[in-house]
Amino acid sequence: MRVVLGCDHAGFHLKQLVAAHLRAKGFEVDDIGTFSDDPVDYPWFCATAARAVVSGAADRAIVLGGSGQGENIAANKVRGARAALCHDETTARLARLHNDANVLSLGARILGPDLTLAIVDVFFSTDFEGGRHVARLAEVADIETEEHDR
């Protein structure tokens, strides 16, 4: 599986941990930065990661910041991205099961290392449930189209 990682300065150290964890599991990881804890704005990194997923250059993405909120918002501005801010294994599982989330957003100032890796593992091991959720995702896509056409 191909995964793109993007973060701001607050998410840098946690991103390094996540990247090593995914590589050890055999994932192909594309780290698009940032590459230090020097202050930087997050929107470009998050949108670029989401665009990689939507274009098919990656299967999924992870964006990281202090809270993960801004990163989640920026990733969700990309048409076709379904970013989910997850704070525990349950939210990660439901994001995949019900929403077919393709971008995981994490808050480095919220999560510890062990919980982060548990969330990542659940996110990547849970399949989309389909069924009644397919129609709901189509409705979300319709909203994206309506907003894009305004």
N, C-alpha and C positions, 0 to 999 in steps of 0.2 A: 504494500500500500504506500502511496506517495502522499506525504504530509508536508504542508508549508507552515512554518512558524514565523510569526511576526510579533513584535512587542515594542513597548516604549522602555525608557530607562528603568522604571519601577518594576517591570516584568523581566528584565534582562537575566538576573541570576536564576530565577525559576525556569525561564526558557531554556537555559543551559542544562538544567537538571532534566527537564522534559525531553529535550533533544537526545541526550545520552540514553535515557530510558527507552525511547522509541527505537533508536538505532540498535540497542542491545536486543530488542525484540524482532529485528530484521526489517523495520520500516525504512523506506527511503525518505530522508528528511532534507527539505530545502529550507534553510534558515535565511530569511530575507532581512534580518536585523530587527532592531538595532544591535550593535555589537559591543556595547559598553553601558555603563550606568550613568554616562553623561546625559544631562537633560535633553530630551528630544520630544517632538510632538508625535502622537500616535496615529492620527487618521490615515496617513499614506501607507504605513505598514499594514494596518488592518484591512484597508480596502484592497491593497495589492494581494494580500493573502486570500481574501474572499474571491477576488477576480480569478486567481489561479484555480480555485475549485470550480467556479462557474464555467470557466473556459475548458475545463477538462485536463488542465496541466497538472492538477493534483486531485487526489480523491477527497481529502479533507484538509482543514486548516485548524490551527490553534492560534489565538491571539491572546496576549497577556499584557496586563498593566497593573496599576496599583489596586483598583477595585474591580477591574474588568468591565465596568459599565460603559465608559466611553469607547473602549475597544469594541464592545458588542454593538453599540449604536453605529459606529463607523462601518463595521463589517456588514451590518444589515442594510446599509444604504446601497449596497451593490445588489442590483437586480438579480434574483436567483439564489442569493445567499440566504441561508437560514441559520443564523448564529444564535447560540444559546449560552447565556451566562449561567454557569453551574457552580454551586457552592458545596455540593455533596454528591454522593453516588446516585441517590434517587433522582435528583434533577438531571443528571447526566443520562441515566437510563431512560427517563421519560422524554427527554429531548430527542433521543434517537428513536424510541418506540413510537411516539405519537407525532413528532414534528419532523422526522427525518433530517434533523439538524446536520449540517455539513461543515459548520464552523463552531468550535468550542472556545468560549471566552472564559478566562480565568483571572482572578484577582490575587496578585502576589502578596498584597498587604492583608488579605483575608484568610488565605489558605496556607497551611503548613506543607512541607515537602511530602510527607506520607499520604495525606489526604489528596493532594494534587495528583500524585501518581495513581491512586485508586480511582479518582474521577476519570483520568485519561484512559485507564484500562477499561473501565465500564463504557465510556464513550466509544471506544474502538471495538469492543466486543459485542455491542448490542446492535441488532439489526432493526430496521424499520418494520413495524408491525403491519402496515398497509391497512386493508379493510376500510373502515369508516373514516380513517384519517386521510385517505387519498383524496376524497372529495374536499376535505377542509384545506388541504395544501393547494388544491386547484383554486379554491376561493382566494387564498392568500396570493397566488400568482395573478389572479384576475385583478386584485387590488393593486399590485405592483404595476400591471399594465395600465390600469386607469390613471394612476398617479404619474406614470411616465408620459402618458399621452396628454396630460393637462398643459 
